[in-house]
Amino acid sequence: MIKRYKFSRQINKDFSVELRKRVNAYFSDNHLERSGNAKMKLKTVSALLLYFGPFIAIILAGFDSLAVLWALWIVMGVGKAFMGTSVMHDALHGAMSGKKPINRLFGFSSVALGADARMWKIQHNVLHHTYTNVENGDEDIEVKYLLRFSPNQPLYWYHKYQHLYAVFFYAVSTFFWATGKDFMKLAQYKKKGFVTSKGEYNGRLAKIIFGKILYFSVFLVLPLLLVNIPAWLTILMFLTMHTVAGVALSITFQLAHVVPSSEFVVAEGEEIKQNWSVHQLLTTCNFAPKSKIVGWFTGGLNFQIEHHLFPNICHIHYPKLSKIVQETAAEFNIPYHMQDTLLAAVKSHFKMLKDLGRIDPVVA
C-alpha cells in the first residue's frame, strides 16, 4: 500500500507562511502569471527543434557520412534532455501554461521521449516532490543494490566503486525507461495502491505498450529503414543518443539531492519532524545560479530549491524567486544550499557517492 508520512504543521510554520506571502506578493505586485511567457514559448520551440530537427535530417537528408550522422544523433541526445527538462517537466507539473489543455498537449512529449506520463508523475510529482530524500518514500534515491544514494541504506562491498561506475547507470537510464521501467513501475504502483482497479491497470498497460511501439517505430525503425548504413550502426547511434540524454538528465537531478549538504531522513513511524517547506531546503541544493547556459538547458532545474518549493510555477521565474527564498531563509536562520558552478556541483555529487561507498550504514 501507499506509504504516507506526515510533516509537522507547527515546526517552522512562520517561515512557510511568510515565504508564500512574499512569493504571492511578487507575482501580484509585478502583475505576472505563474505560468510561462514568451521566453517559455521560445524555449519550447528551441527544444522541439533541437530534438526533432536532427532526427528529420537523419532520415530525410540522405547523409552518407558516418561522422555527420553520429553528430546528429548526439545533438539529438542533447535535445532529448532539453525536451525533458524544459518542456515535458514543466508540462507534467502543470506549470508550463495556465491552460490545462496546453499542459496536457505538451505533456504528450513524454511519448516522444520514451516515457509514460502517468508513471513519471507518480514517481516524480507525487513521491519525489512530497518525500524528498525520505527513506522508503522518495523512489529517486532507491536504486536498490546497484547504487547507494543515502547513508540510511545497506552498504555492500562494491559500493566503494560506485563513484566510478555510477555514470554507466546514468547512461542507460533513459533507455531503461523507454523499455522496461514503466512496466515495472506499473506493477509496483498497483501493489502500492496508486492503480486501484483491474480496468485502470489494463488501460494504463495498453497505453504504455502503445507508447513504446510508437516511440521505437518512429525513432528506431524509421532510421533503420531509411538510412543507408548497416543496421548495427544505426542501433549503436540510437543508443549513443540515449547515453547522452541519460547522463545529462541523471546528472541534472542528482546534483540537487545526492550531495554532502543534503539531509537524508528516516521517518519516525509516520511522522517527519520538520515543516515540509524547510524539509525541501534541507534536502535540496542549487547549482550554477549565475550561468544562463546551465539555466537554459536544465530548464531552470539548477534552481531546484525553488522548483521543490513551488513546482506548479514555471521555471522561468525561479531566478527571481531564488532571491526571495534566500532572503527569507536567512531571516529565519534556515540553510540555503548552493554550489556556485556546475563543475563544483559535479565534484560534490561524485564525492558524495565515494563517501557513501565507504561509510557504515545508519540502518541495516
C-alpha positions in Angstrom: 0.0 0.0 0.0 0.9 3.7 -0.3 3.4 4.8 2.3 2.3 8.1 3.6 4.2 10.4 6.0 3.1 13.5 7.8 5.1 16.6 8.1 4.9 18.9 11.1 2.4 21.7 10.8 3.9 23.7 13.7 7.7 23.5 13.3 8.9 26.5 11.3 5.4 27.3 10.4 6.1 31.0 10.4 8.8 30.6 7.7 6.5 28.7 5.4 3.7 31.3 5.8 6.0 34.2 5.3 7.7 32.7 2.2 4.4 32.0 0.4 3.2 35.5 1.3 6.3 37.1 -0.3 6.1 34.9 -3.4 2.4 35.7 -3.8 3.2 39.4 -3.4 6.0 39.2 -6.1 3.5 37.9 -8.7 0.7 40.2 -7.8 2.9 43.4 -7.4 4.5 42.8 -10.8 1.3 41.7 -12.5 2.8 38.4 -13.6 1.3 35.0 -14.3 2.9 32.0 -12.6 2.9 30.1 -15.9 5.2 30.6 -18.9 5.6 33.7 -21.1 7.2 34.5 -24.4 10.5 33.2 -23.1 8.9 29.8 -22.3 7.5 29.7 -25.8 10.9 30.3 -27.3 12.4 27.6 -25.1 9.7 25.2 -26.2 10.3 25.9 -29.9 14.1 25.6 -29.5 13.8 22.3 -27.6 11.5 20.8 -30.2 13.9 21.9 -33.0 16.9 20.6 -31.1 15.3 17.2 -30.7 13.3 16.7 -33.9 15.5 18.8 -36.2 18.5 16.4 -36.2 16.1 13.4 -36.5 14.4 14.8 -39.6 17.9 15.5 -41.1 18.9 11.9 -40.2 16.0 10.2 -42.1 15.5 12.7 -44.9 18.8 14.5 -45.8 20.5 11.4 -47.2 23.8 11.9 -45.4 26.3 9.1 -46.0 29.0 10.4 -43.7 29.1 8.3 -40.5 30.6 11.3 -38.7 27.8 13.6 -39.6 25.1 11.0 -38.7 26.8 10.3 -35.4 27.0 14.0 -34.6 23.3 14.4 -35.4 22.4 11.6 -33.1 24.5 13.2 -30.3 22.8 16.6 -30.9 19.5 14.7 -30.7 20.5 13.3 -27.3 21.1 16.9 -26.1 17.7 17.8 -27.5 16.1 14.9 -25.7 17.5 16.0 -22.4 16.5 19.6 -23.2 13.0 18.5 -24.1 12.8 16.5 -20.8 13.8 19.4 -18.5 12.3 22.3 -20.3 9.1 21.1 -21.9 7.9 17.7 -20.5 8.9 18.5 -16.9 7.0 21.8 -16.7 4.0 20.5 -18.7 3.6 17.5 -16.4 3.8 19.7 -13.4 1.0 21.9 -14.9 3.4 24.8 -14.8 4.1 25.4 -18.5 0.8 27.2 -19.1 -2.2 28.5 -17.2 -4.4 26.5 -19.5 -4.7 22.8 -18.7 -5.2 21.7 -22.3 -1.8 23.2 -23.2 -0.1 21.4 -20.4 -1.7 18.1 -21.4 -0.7 18.7 -25.1 2.9 19.2 -24.3 2.8 16.5 -21.6 2.4 14.1 -24.6 6.1 14.9 -25.3 6.8 12.2 -22.8 5.8 9.6 -25.5 8.4 11.2 -27.9 11.0 10.7 -25.1 10.0 7.1 -24.5 8.3 7.6 -21.1 4.8 7.1 -19.8 3.4 10.4 -18.3 1.3 8.7 -15.6 4.2 6.6 -14.3 6.5 9.6 -14.4 4.1 11.8 -12.5 3.6 9.2 -9.7 7.4 8.8 -9.2 8.4 12.4 -9.6 5.5 14.7 -8.8 3.9 12.6 -6.0 6.7 10.6 -4.3 9.9 12.6 -5.0 8.5 16.0 -4.5 6.5 15.1 -1.4 9.1 12.9 0.3 12.4 14.3 -1.0 15.3 12.2 0.4 13.0 10.3 2.8 13.8 6.7 3.0 11.1 4.4 1.7 9.3 7.5 0.4 11.4 9.0 -2.4 12.0 6.5 -5.1 14.6 8.7 -6.7 17.1 7.6 -4.1 16.1 4.0 -4.2 18.3 2.3 -6.7 18.3 -1.0 -4.8 21.6 -2.8 -4.6 23.2 -1.1 -7.6 23.8 2.4 -6.1 23.8 3.7 -2.6 22.3 7.2 -2.6 21.7 7.5 1.1 23.5 6.8 4.4 20.3 5.1 5.6 20.7 2.3 3.0 22.6 -1.0 3.3 26.3 -0.8 2.3 27.7 -3.5 0.1 31.4 -4.0 -0.7 31.1 -2.9 -4.4 29.6 0.4 -3.4 33.2 1.6 -2.8 33.5 1.8 -6.5 30.1 3.4 -7.2 31.7 6.8 -7.9 33.4 5.1 -10.8 30.6 3.0 -12.3 27.6 5.3 -11.5 27.9 7.0 -14.9 27.2 3.7 -16.6 23.8 3.5 -14.9 23.1 7.2 -15.6 23.9 6.5 -19.3 21.4 3.7 -19.6 18.6 5.4 -17.6 16.6 6.8 -20.4 16.9 3.6 -22.4 15.7 1.6 -19.4 12.8 4.0 -19.1 11.9 3.5 -22.8 12.0 -0.2 -22.4 11.2 -1.8 -19.1 10.9 0.8 -16.3 7.3 1.9 -17.0 6.1 -1.8 -16.9 8.0 -2.4 -13.7 6.5 0.8 -12.1 3.0 -0.1 -13.2 3.3 -3.4 -11.3 4.7 -1.6 -8.2 2.1 1.1 -8.2 -0.7 -1.4 -8.4 0.6 -3.0 -5.2 1.1 0.4 -3.6 -2.5 1.5 -4.4 -1.8 4.2 -7.0 -3.6 2.0 -9.6 -6.7 0.9 -7.9 -8.6 -1.3 -10.3 -8.0 -4.0 -12.9 -9.6 -1.8 -15.5 -7.3 1.1 -14.7 -4.3 -1.3 -14.8 -5.2 -2.8 -18.1 -6.0 0.6 -19.6 -2.6 2.1 -18.5 -0.8 -1.1 -19.7 -2.3 -0.7 -23.1 -1.3 3.0 -23.2 2.3 2.1 -22.2 2.5 -0.6 -24.8 1.1 1.7 -27.5 3.6 4.5 -26.4 6.6 2.1 -26.6 5.6 0.8 -30.1 5.1 4.4 -31.3 8.4 5.6 -29.9 10.5 2.7 -31.3 8.7 2.7 -34.6 9.5 6.4 -35.2 12.9 6.8 -33.6 14.5 3.5 -34.4 12.6 1.6 -37.1 12.3 4.6 -39.4 16.1 5.2 -39.4 16.7 1.5 -39.9 14.5 1.6 -43.0 15.5 5.0 -44.4 19.2 5.5 -43.6 21.5 3.6 -45.9 24.0 2.3 -43.3 24.3 -1.1 -41.6 21.6 -1.7 -39.1 24.0 -2.3 -36.3 25.4 1.2 -36.8 22.0 2.8 -36.6 21.3 0.9 -33.4 24.6 2.0 -31.9 23.9 5.6 -32.8 20.4 5.3 -31.3 22.0 4.0 -28.1 24.5 6.9 -28.2 21.6 9.3 -28.3 20.2 7.7 -25.2 23.6 7.7 -23.5 24.0 11.5 -24.0 20.4 12.1 -22.8 20.7 9.7 -19.8 23.9 11.2 -18.5 22.6 14.8 -18.9 19.3 14.1 -17.2 20.7 12.0 -14.4 23.4 14.4 -13.5 20.9 17.3 -13.6 18.7 15.7 -11.0 21.4 14.1 -8.8 23.3 17.3 -8.3 20.4 18.7 -6.4 19.9 15.9 -3.8 22.7 13.4 -3.6 25.3 15.9 -2.3 27.1 16.3 1.0 24.9 19.3 2.1 21.6 17.3 1.7 19.9 15.7 4.6 18.6 12.1 4.3 15.6 11.4 6.5 14.1 8.3 8.2 10.6 8.9 9.4 9.7 8.1 12.9 6.7 5.9 12.4 4.5 8.0 10.0 5.9 11.4 11.2 8.6 13.6 9.9 9.5 16.2 12.5 10.0 19.1 10.2 7.9 21.6 8.2 7.5 20.5 4.6 8.9 23.7 3.1 12.0 23.6 5.4 12.4 20.0 4.6 12.8 20.9 0.9 15.6 23.4 1.7 17.4 20.8 3.9 17.3 18.1 1.3 18.0 20.2 -1.9 20.9 22.1 -3.3 21.0 24.7 -6.2 23.9 24.9 -8.6 25.4 27.4 -11.1 22.8 30.1 -10.4 24.7 32.7 -12.5 25.1 30.5 -15.6 22.5 31.4 -18.2 23.6 28.4 -20.3 23.1 25.9 -17.5 19.8 27.5 -16.6 18.6 27.4 -20.2 19.5 23.8 -20.9 18.4 22.4 -17.5 15.0 24.0 -17.7 15.8 26.1 -14.6 16.4 22.9 -12.6 19.7 24.4 -11.3 17.3 26.3 -9.1 16.0 23.0 -7.5 15.1 24.6 -4.2 12.6 27.0 -5.8 11.3 24.2 -8.0 10.7 22.0 -5.0 9.0 24.7 -3.1 6.9 25.9 -6.0 6.6 23.0 -8.5 3.5 24.5 -10.1 5.3 27.7 -11.1 7.0 27.8 -14.4 10.8 27.6 -14.2 11.4 30.9 -16.0 10.5 32.6 -12.7 13.0 30.7 -10.5 16.0 33.1 -10.7 13.8 35.9 -9.3 12.2 33.7 -6.7 15.5 32.4 -5.5 16.3 35.9 -4.1 13.1 35.9 -2.2 13.7 32.4 -0.8 17.4 33.2 0.1 16.4 36.4 2.0 13.5 34.7 3.8 15.6 31.7 4.8 18.4 33.9 6.1 15.9 35.8 8.3 14.7 32.6 9.8 18.2 31.0 10.1 17.4 28.2 7.7 20.2 26.9 5.4 20.1 27.6 1.7 22.5 25.3 0.0 24.1 26.2 -3.3 27.1 25.4 -5.4 28.4 28.3 -7.4 29.4 26.4 -10.6 28.3 23.3 -12.5 31.8 21.8 -12.1 31.7 22.3 -8.3 28.3 20.6 -8.2 29.5 17.6 -10.2 32.6 17.2 -7.9 30.3 17.5 -4.9 28.0 14.7 -6.2 30.8 12.3 -7.0 32.5 13.0 -3.7 29.2 12.1 -2.0 29.0 8.8 -4.0 32.5 8.0 -2.9 31.8 8.8 0.7 28.6 6.8 0.7 30.5 3.8 -0.6 32.7 3.8 2.4 30.8 5.0 5.5 28.9 2.5 7.7 25.1 2.4 7.1 22.9 4.1 9.6 20.4 1.3 9.3 20.8 -2.2 8.0 
